[in-house]
Amino acid sequence: MIRKSLNWNPKAFKALVRAFAPMPPDIRERALQKIIDSIEDYVRMPGRDTVDFENVYHVSKEILKSKERYMYESLVNSLRAEGFEVKE
């Protein structure tokens, strides 16, 4: 079960989950939880309590772009589908 400890923009969370959908189920939940935890840690640093598109993109880009290019591209497509403008 996926844990979230902060408030999330519903569309940002939907885009993140959609980006991970192509992964095999046994890997997907662990990978998704790891990136959710990283995003929430990033948001907490300046004392905020809500995750938005920008946070999802910023943290995910740092994690995925160099290691998992196909996942990064999937995330960008998902964010764009939810109306977020991604500038690469």
WOJO-V53843 format. One record per backbone hydrogen bond with DSSP energy under -0.5 kcal/mol. NH is the residue of the N-H (numbers start at 1). CO is the residue of the C=O. Records with the same first field share a line. If there is no record, write none. Layout:
BEGIN
NH->CO ; CO
END
This chain:
BEGIN
7->49
9->51
13->9
14->10
15->11
16->12
17->13
18->14
19->15
20->16
21->17 ; 18
23->20
27->24
28->24
29->25
31->27
32->28
33->29
34->30
35->31
36->32
37->33
38->34
39->35
40->36
41->37
42->38
43->39
44->40
45->41
46->42
47->44
48->43
51->7
56->52
57->53
58->54
59->55
60->56
61->57
62->58
63->59
64->60
65->61
67->63
68->64
71->68
72->68
73->69
74->70
75->71
76->72
77->73
78->74
79->75
80->76
81->77
82->78
83->80
84->79
86->84
87->85
88->86
END
